[in-house]
């Protein structure tokens, strides 16, 4: 399993961000990828173009957008950013809007994309961890929650789908639907082709 605390350094976390619209929310997440040396600004533009061309399929669960684009030369190394919005924004998804969490992924290849997505799904599937992430007062506190969860390992109860479900952090919600290209077991296999 990929350690999210390594993929999402403290410097790649911004909380209670104001964004006028979905483009600005993705732009903020992309700027964090640039700041941490994960990608170039071209990758940020590609994430926005991806939604413009393919629609809001990246909104994979209530309140949660997983911003990404295909692996390509603008990705310098695999990494992620975490942007919690102060006020939710509309992406245009009929059932999962509005969005208050944007996690961006820049992956060097489809294998890295799949592993990172599976790790994120495992963390968000645990309701206690999800709530703690949503309530974290600082980037350092959020990072500490990620690191602690990785040390404890996933808490999957018998009969629970674990990594198959990610809900809006701190709030119950349905699993992603299979109609979304990023939905399903680990959303990553479909996403890696985007």
Secondary structure as UniProt FT lines:
FT   HELIX           4..7
FT   HELIX           10..12
FT   STRAND          13..17
FT   HELIX           22..35
FT   TURN            36..37
FT   HELIX           41..54
FT   TURN            57..58
FT   STRAND          59..61
FT   TURN            62..63
FT   STRAND          64..68
FT   TURN            73..74
FT   STRAND          79..89
FT   TURN            94..96
FT   STRAND          99..106
FT   HELIX           110..125
FT   HELIX           127..135
FT   HELIX           139..152
FT   TURN            158..159
FT   HELIX           162..164
FT   TURN            169..170
FT   TURN            178..179
FT   TURN            181..182
FT   HELIX           188..191
FT   TURN            192..193
//
